[in-house]
């Protein structure tokens, strides 16, 4: 059920304040893995993250620095009129589409994809190999209106920064959605881009809260899942499973990360299932929450997201993606219990 404006407003304190404040101390039986954690009233500054104005400037700079290599195109406008920009780097035969920040308060995928775009545009042998093998298309920040509220901590209008300015959850506006799409121009812009670019793979970056890997006390770095709706074509689901396996492998090599499967849901109107139902393999990536790790954890979140998206881009570019066994995705552990800080 969609919360009313009033219930969304009532829910805001939990969003505005660190989650630590909204929760009691853990019960003695709860697992309490190491951090980093945000404790008590420790303020979390979001000033170091890319604002909407900075994002527009950054993309313009990238295009100006690499003419003919980086293309930036406005694909629509948000409810409040902010530009939605798609960036294309490379002209390889496979197309990877990276979506970030469809929920306005889930920002780190945006920071990571900016780094991926810079690496792909770089005048280096690695950059050239990437561009020749894969066309990277990114929409860095699908919900700029939500981010504007969240980064500025401006909740005076009672809108949930996760949703768009018409109070729509954009991640329920895909596939056979019943959302009035006139109220969700951001989702329409993404849907149009998908149909225009026909991506071989879509990665959709989000944040969850803090969980352990099932059967362990280890904190989950990210949880991932392909299009699992029963009507998704088997070859489409298999490409999603290949991407999940590549992501799991890439972070296992980094030594510290815990990648799990995300709990299965057949909700058809998420980007993961909705775009997969349309024939575009789409993987949901849910990183640990930036509000729970605080500034100290931001660098790690960006690195982990970047490792995952770069590994998928590289595997598409060098052709190794097709040799990945879809069944390798099933080797990832399940996500376990939610855990809270122990401060
Ligand atoms: Zn999300």
Boltz pocket constraint, residues with backbone or C-beta under 6 A from the ligand:
constraints:
  - pocket:
      binder: B
      contacts: [[A, 103], [A, 106], [A, 205], [A, 206], [A, 207]]
      max_distance: 6.0
